[in-house]
Amino acid sequence: MEKQQLADQIKQWAAELGFQACGITKPDLAEHEAHLQQWLDAGFHGEMHYMAQHGMLRARPTELQPGTLSVISVRLDYLPQQAGFATNLADPNLAYISRYALGRDYHKLMRQRLKQLGQKIATLSAELAGRPFVDSAPILERPLAQKAGIGWVGKHSLVLAEQAGSWFFLGELLVNLDLPIDTPHNGDCGSCVACITSCPTGAIVAPYVVDARRCISYLTIELADAIPEQFRAQIGNRIYGCDDCQLVCPINRAAPLSQESDFQRRPHWQDQSLLALFQWDEATFLQLTEGSAIRRIGFERWLRNIAVALGNAPYDPAISEILQQRLADASELVKEHIRWALAQQKQKSWQQANLLPRSTERLVRIIQKGLPRDS
């Protein structure tokens, strides 16, 4: 088959497999090596040591998969039909979970479809050698997606596409076929800085540069140790990931809802209270996070994150009671965050107890000032 015909057929198969976009590019990422090294040298990867261990391998797909001549980049939309952004974020007693994690873990689903795409290509090219990647190996997938015409890298470091926003997953199929490439996407964010100014912890330290050590997604998912106290209040009720930079992005206003049943919100994540989730035992956690990306953080970090959120919730005697109950058998890591949460609740209790008297005294003074002298 002629090369262009093969490329067109690959894109048609990708669409039939459920991918919303498919582009082809070459594996050369040399121009991104300096930026990657600067990011690593600054320590912005935090405890994600695997980022530094693999070093420049991320920018060299041909070393990752020898013989690679082309990269097939795909996009799969995931925004659930009942995202419930406002409901969850507006109520500090409810748990907020990043929208990508409300359904099934996307890794297996995308990898399987990319594998199927490779199998289809093999029917037309007997010499095919390919390898699928879904956020599971050291590869700079966002620059590859931009080079393949999928979208452009926004100031929050996520890939953006017109009429699709950023609510999508990326995947790659590295192949040893010399295919015609697509035109790189030349879009940009213009003067918009909504994501930068709206980040609760100031993690976007410069356009296109994210300090993971400040990012709520990193703090609640990747970080294995204690969450730095300076960021705990800003985390609010976000117990797994954060979507703020995407929520304020004007490009996302046109983002389509996913039709994938696996990406829809599981019933037990709908309007879940922090108190209810904190009372789960490990068996319940493992059962209800089966097949979910949430399971990867483990039960200890799950409790750690919820303890912080409970500390940020409005004062409620029930919160302090549940926190105290957990202290007895919690790990040292969780205990540290429980004690912090208890201190926050105590402070709010004191403020609430003293708010009414101060308001009453002020009201009396205002009334007295406005009354005749003989009253």
Secondary structure in CASP SS format (residue, H / E / C, confidence):
PFRMAT SS
TARGET T0000
AUTHOR 0000-0000-0000
METHOD secondary structure of the structure
MODEL  1
M C 1.00
E C 1.00
K H 1.00
Q H 1.00
Q H 1.00
L H 1.00
A H 1.00
D H 1.00
Q H 1.00
I H 1.00
K H 1.00
Q H 1.00
W H 1.00
A H 1.00
A H 1.00
E H 1.00
L C 1.00
G C 1.00
F C 1.00
Q C 1.00
A E 1.00
C E 1.00
G E 1.00
I E 1.00
T E 1.00
K C 1.00
P C 1.00
D C 1.00
L C 1.00
A H 1.00
E H 1.00
H H 1.00
E H 1.00
A H 1.00
H H 1.00
L H 1.00
Q H 1.00
Q H 1.00
W H 1.00
L H 1.00
D H 1.00
A C 1.00
G C 1.00
F C 1.00
H C 1.00
G C 1.00
E C 1.00
M C 1.00
H H 1.00
Y H 1.00
M H 1.00
A H 1.00
Q H 1.00
H H 1.00
G H 1.00
M H 1.00
L H 1.00
R H 1.00
A H 1.00
R C 1.00
P H 1.00
T H 1.00
E H 1.00
L H 1.00
Q C 1.00
P C 1.00
G C 1.00
T C 1.00
L C 1.00
S E 1.00
V E 1.00
I E 1.00
S E 1.00
V E 1.00
R E 1.00
L E 1.00
D E 1.00
Y C 1.00
L C 1.00
P C 1.00
Q C 1.00
Q C 1.00
A C 1.00
G C 1.00
F H 1.00
A H 1.00
T H 1.00
N H 1.00
L H 1.00
A H 1.00
D C 1.00
P C 1.00
N C 1.00
L E 1.00
A C 1.00
Y E 1.00
I E 1.00
S C 1.00
R H 1.00
Y H 1.00
A H 1.00
L C 1.00
G C 1.00
R C 1.00
D C 1.00
Y H 1.00
H H 1.00
K H 1.00
L H 1.00
M H 1.00
R H 1.00
Q H 1.00
R H 1.00
L H 1.00
K H 1.00
Q H 1.00
L H 1.00
G H 1.00
Q H 1.00
K H 1.00
I H 1.00
A H 1.00
T C 1.00
L C 1.00
S C 1.00
A C 1.00
E C 1.00
L C 1.00
A C 1.00
G E 1.00
R E 1.00
P E 1.00
F E 1.00
V C 1.00
D C 1.00
S C 1.00
A C 1.00
P C 1.00
I C 1.00
L C 1.00
E H 1.00
R H 1.00
P H 1.00
L H 1.00
A H 1.00
Q H 1.00
K H 1.00
A C 1.00
G C 1.00
I C 1.00
G C 1.00
W E 1.00
V E 1.00
G C 1.00
K C 1.00
H C 1.00
S C 1.00
L C 1.00
V E 1.00
L E 1.00
A E 1.00
E C 1.00
Q C 1.00
A C 1.00
G E 1.00
S C 1.00
W C 1.00
F E 1.00
F E 1.00
L E 1.00
G E 1.00
E E 1.00
L E 1.00
L E 1.00
V E 1.00
N C 1.00
L C 1.00
D C 1.00
L C 1.00
P C 1.00
I C 1.00
D C 1.00
T C 1.00
P C 1.00
H C 1.00
N C 1.00
G C 1.00
D C 1.00
C C 1.00
G C 1.00
S C 1.00
C C 1.00
V C 1.00
A H 1.00
C H 1.00
I H 1.00
T H 1.00
S H 1.00
C C 1.00
P C 1.00
T C 1.00
G C 1.00
A C 1.00
I E 1.00
V E 1.00
A E 1.00
P C 1.00
Y C 1.00
V E 1.00
V E 1.00
D C 1.00
A H 1.00
R H 1.00
R H 1.00
C C 1.00
I H 1.00
S H 1.00
Y H 1.00
L H 1.00
T H 1.00
I H 1.00
E H 1.00
L C 1.00
A C 1.00
D C 1.00
A C 1.00
I C 1.00
P C 1.00
E H 1.00
Q H 1.00
F H 1.00
R H 1.00
A H 1.00
Q H 1.00
I H 1.00
G C 1.00
N C 1.00
R E 1.00
I E 1.00
Y E 1.00
G C 1.00
C C 1.00
D C 1.00
D H 1.00
C H 1.00
Q H 1.00
L H 1.00
V C 1.00
C C 1.00
P H 1.00
I H 1.00
N H 1.00
R H 1.00
A H 1.00
A C 1.00
P C 1.00
L C 1.00
S C 1.00
Q C 1.00
E C 1.00
S H 1.00
D H 1.00
F H 1.00
Q C 1.00
R C 1.00
R C 1.00
P H 1.00
H H 1.00
W H 1.00
Q C 1.00
D C 1.00
Q C 1.00
S E 1.00
L H 1.00
L H 1.00
A H 1.00
L H 1.00
F H 1.00
Q C 1.00
W C 1.00
D C 1.00
E H 1.00
A H 1.00
T H 1.00
F H 1.00
L H 1.00
Q H 1.00
L H 1.00
T C 1.00
E C 1.00
G C 1.00
S C 1.00
A H 1.00
I H 1.00
R H 1.00
R H 1.00
I H 1.00
G H 1.00
F H 1.00
E H 1.00
R H 1.00
W H 1.00
L H 1.00
R H 1.00
N H 1.00
I H 1.00
A H 1.00
V H 1.00
A H 1.00
L H 1.00
G H 1.00
N H 1.00
A C 1.00
P C 1.00
Y C 1.00
D C 1.00
P H 1.00
A H 1.00
I H 1.00
S H 1.00
E H 1.00
I H 1.00
L H 1.00
Q H 1.00
Q H 1.00
R H 1.00
L H 1.00
A C 1.00
D C 1.00
A C 1.00
S C 1.00
E H 1.00
L H 1.00
V H 1.00
K H 1.00
E H 1.00
H H 1.00
I H 1.00
R H 1.00
W H 1.00
A H 1.00
L H 1.00
A H 1.00
Q H 1.00
Q H 1.00
K H 1.00
Q H 1.00
K H 1.00
S H 1.00
W H 1.00
Q H 1.00
Q H 1.00
A H 1.00
N H 1.00
L H 1.00
L H 1.00
P H 1.00
R H 1.00
S H 1.00
T H 1.00
E H 1.00
R H 1.00
L H 1.00
V H 1.00
R H 1.00
I H 1.00
I H 1.00
Q H 1.00
K H 1.00
G H 1.00
L C 1.00
P C 1.00
R C 1.00
D C 1.00
S C 1.00
END
